Amino acid sequence: MLRKEKKVIEILTNGRVVVMPTDTIYGILGNAFNKKTVVRIYSLKKRDRSKPCIILIGSIDEISKFGISLSRKQLLTAKRIWSLSYPTSIIFNYKKGESSNFNYLHKGTNSLAFRLPYTTSFKKFLIKTGPLLAPSANIEGMTPAKNIKEAKRYFKSSVYYYSGKKEMKGKNTKSSKIVKLDKNGRKIIIRK
């Protein structure tokens, strides 16, 4: 593992906020299980506190850590969607009474959106950091940052660490597609 990657993993696991490239665009990332980190990200982005964010995971098995039980059909559909190279976030509903520990994430919607990146290297990174809250690196309502320079204009020294040198171009300037899966594994497209 590279020294820089090891440093980023350590920062994230310690509850700090990092701006870095994801499998789509630059994101402002933090540990999804750390309530203070989640609050910090919302504050930095000036994000509407009633809107949930997407959570990046390194394995489909990590969804159960959030108290969400997938039906067999949901699991099969999710695996099929995430085997494609097009980045897609999937929303899953909680079953009645299962969501109370994660109100700080689902914001009363009783559902959470997850994305399992296509690239093996990024999945391995996420296994080491644990699930990460991952909204785009921008102030809400403004254009997502395409590079660290743009991200620093938004957040200045308020973000603990900036990582990444590349300029996001082409398909890496678009947010992920978002679909919702019902218990039978049927897809409802939320964002193309």
Secondary structure as a PSIPRED ss2 file (coil, helix, strand):
# PSIPRED VFORMAT (PSIPRED V4.0)

   1 M C   1.000  0.000  0.000
   2 L C   1.000  0.000  0.000
   3 R H   0.000  1.000  0.000
   4 K H   0.000  1.000  0.000
   5 E H   0.000  1.000  0.000
   6 K H   0.000  1.000  0.000
   7 K H   0.000  1.000  0.000
   8 V H   0.000  1.000  0.000
   9 I H   0.000  1.000  0.000
  10 E H   0.000  1.000  0.000
  11 I H   0.000  1.000  0.000
  12 L H   0.000  1.000  0.000
  13 T H   0.000  1.000  0.000
  14 N C   1.000  0.000  0.000
  15 G C   1.000  0.000  0.000
  16 R C   1.000  0.000  0.000
  17 V C   1.000  0.000  0.000
  18 V E   0.000  0.000  1.000
  19 V E   0.000  0.000  1.000
  20 M E   0.000  0.000  1.000
  21 P E   0.000  0.000  1.000
  22 T C   1.000  0.000  0.000
  23 D C   1.000  0.000  0.000
  24 T C   1.000  0.000  0.000
  25 I C   1.000  0.000  0.000
  26 Y E   0.000  0.000  1.000
  27 G E   0.000  0.000  1.000
  28 I E   0.000  0.000  1.000
  29 L E   0.000  0.000  1.000
  30 G E   0.000  0.000  1.000
  31 N E   0.000  0.000  1.000
  32 A C   1.000  0.000  0.000
  33 F C   1.000  0.000  0.000
  34 N C   1.000  0.000  0.000
  35 K H   0.000  1.000  0.000
  36 K H   0.000  1.000  0.000
  37 T H   0.000  1.000  0.000
  38 V H   0.000  1.000  0.000
  39 V H   0.000  1.000  0.000
  40 R H   0.000  1.000  0.000
  41 I H   0.000  1.000  0.000
  42 Y H   0.000  1.000  0.000
  43 S H   0.000  1.000  0.000
  44 L H   0.000  1.000  0.000
  45 K H   0.000  1.000  0.000
  46 K C   1.000  0.000  0.000
  47 R C   1.000  0.000  0.000
  48 D C   1.000  0.000  0.000
  49 R C   1.000  0.000  0.000
  50 S C   1.000  0.000  0.000
  51 K C   1.000  0.000  0.000
  52 P C   1.000  0.000  0.000
  53 C C   1.000  0.000  0.000
  54 I E   0.000  0.000  1.000
  55 I E   0.000  0.000  1.000
  56 L E   0.000  0.000  1.000
  57 I C   1.000  0.000  0.000
  58 G C   1.000  0.000  0.000
  59 S C   1.000  0.000  0.000
  60 I H   0.000  1.000  0.000
  61 D H   0.000  1.000  0.000
  62 E H   0.000  1.000  0.000
  63 I H   0.000  1.000  0.000
  64 S H   0.000  1.000  0.000
  65 K H   0.000  1.000  0.000
  66 F H   0.000  1.000  0.000
  67 G C   1.000  0.000  0.000
  68 I C   1.000  0.000  0.000
  69 S C   1.000  0.000  0.000
  70 L C   1.000  0.000  0.000
  71 S C   1.000  0.000  0.000
  72 R H   0.000  1.000  0.000
  73 K H   0.000  1.000  0.000
  74 Q H   0.000  1.000  0.000
  75 L H   0.000  1.000  0.000
  76 L H   0.000  1.000  0.000
  77 T H   0.000  1.000  0.000
  78 A H   0.000  1.000  0.000
  79 K H   0.000  1.000  0.000
  80 R H   0.000  1.000  0.000
  81 I H   0.000  1.000  0.000
  82 W H   0.000  1.000  0.000
  83 S C   1.000  0.000  0.000
  84 L C   1.000  0.000  0.000
  85 S C   1.000  0.000  0.000
  86 Y C   1.000  0.000  0.000
  87 P C   1.000  0.000  0.000
  88 T E   0.000  0.000  1.000
  89 S E   0.000  0.000  1.000
  90 I E   0.000  0.000  1.000
  91 I E   0.000  0.000  1.000
  92 F E   0.000  0.000  1.000
  93 N E   0.000  0.000  1.000
  94 Y C   1.000  0.000  0.000
  95 K C   1.000  0.000  0.000
  96 K C   1.000  0.000  0.000
  97 G C   1.000  0.000  0.000
  98 E C   1.000  0.000  0.000
  99 S C   1.000  0.000  0.000
 100 S H   0.000  1.000  0.000
 101 N H   0.000  1.000  0.000
 102 F H   0.000  1.000  0.000
 103 N H   0.000  1.000  0.000
 104 Y H   0.000  1.000  0.000
 105 L H   0.000  1.000  0.000
 106 H H   0.000  1.000  0.000
 107 K C   1.000  0.000  0.000
 108 G C   1.000  0.000  0.000
 109 T C   1.000  0.000  0.000
 110 N C   1.000  0.000  0.000
 111 S E   0.000  0.000  1.000
 112 L E   0.000  0.000  1.000
 113 A E   0.000  0.000  1.000
 114 F E   0.000  0.000  1.000
 115 R E   0.000  0.000  1.000
 116 L C   1.000  0.000  0.000
 117 P C   1.000  0.000  0.000
 118 Y C   1.000  0.000  0.000
 119 T C   1.000  0.000  0.000
 120 T H   0.000  1.000  0.000
 121 S H   0.000  1.000  0.000
 122 F H   0.000  1.000  0.000
 123 K H   0.000  1.000  0.000
 124 K H   0.000  1.000  0.000
 125 F H   0.000  1.000  0.000
 126 L H   0.000  1.000  0.000
 127 I H   0.000  1.000  0.000
 128 K H   0.000  1.000  0.000
 129 T H   0.000  1.000  0.000
 130 G C   1.000  0.000  0.000
 131 P C   1.000  0.000  0.000
 132 L E   0.000  0.000  1.000
 133 L E   0.000  0.000  1.000
 134 A C   1.000  0.000  0.000
 135 P C   1.000  0.000  0.000
 136 S E   0.000  0.000  1.000
 137 A C   1.000  0.000  0.000
 138 N C   1.000  0.000  0.000
 139 I C   1.000  0.000  0.000
 140 E C   1.000  0.000  0.000
 141 G C   1.000  0.000  0.000
 142 M C   1.000  0.000  0.000
 143 T C   1.000  0.000  0.000
 144 P C   1.000  0.000  0.000
 145 A C   1.000  0.000  0.000
 146 K C   1.000  0.000  0.000
 147 N C   1.000  0.000  0.000
 148 I H   0.000  1.000  0.000
 149 K H   0.000  1.000  0.000
 150 E H   0.000  1.000  0.000
 151 A H   0.000  1.000  0.000
 152 K H   0.000  1.000  0.000
 153 R H   0.000  1.000  0.000
 154 Y H   0.000  1.000  0.000
 155 F H   0.000  1.000  0.000
 156 K H   0.000  1.000  0.000
 157 S H   0.000  1.000  0.000
 158 S H   0.000  1.000  0.000
 159 V C   1.000  0.000  0.000
 160 Y C   1.000  0.000  0.000
 161 Y E   0.000  0.000  1.000
 162 Y E   0.000  0.000  1.000
 163 S C   1.000  0.000  0.000
 164 G C   1.000  0.000  0.000
 165 K C   1.000  0.000  0.000
 166 K C   1.000  0.000  0.000
 167 E C   1.000  0.000  0.000
 168 M C   1.000  0.000  0.000
 169 K C   1.000  0.000  0.000
 170 G H   0.000  1.000  0.000
 171 K H   0.000  1.000  0.000
 172 N H   0.000  1.000  0.000
 173 T H   0.000  1.000  0.000
 174 K C   1.000  0.000  0.000
 175 S C   1.000  0.000  0.000
 176 S C   1.000  0.000  0.000
 177 K E   0.000  0.000  1.000
 178 I E   0.000  0.000  1.000
 179 V E   0.000  0.000  1.000
 180 K E   0.000  0.000  1.000
 181 L E   0.000  0.000  1.000
 182 D C   1.000  0.000  0.000
 183 K C   1.000  0.000  0.000
 184 N C   1.000  0.000  0.000
 185 G C   1.000  0.000  0.000
 186 R C   1.000  0.000  0.000
 187 K E   0.000  0.000  1.000
 188 I E   0.000  0.000  1.000
 189 I E   0.000  0.000  1.000
 190 I E   0.000  0.000  1.000
 191 R E   0.000  0.000  1.000
 192 K C   1.000  0.000  0.000
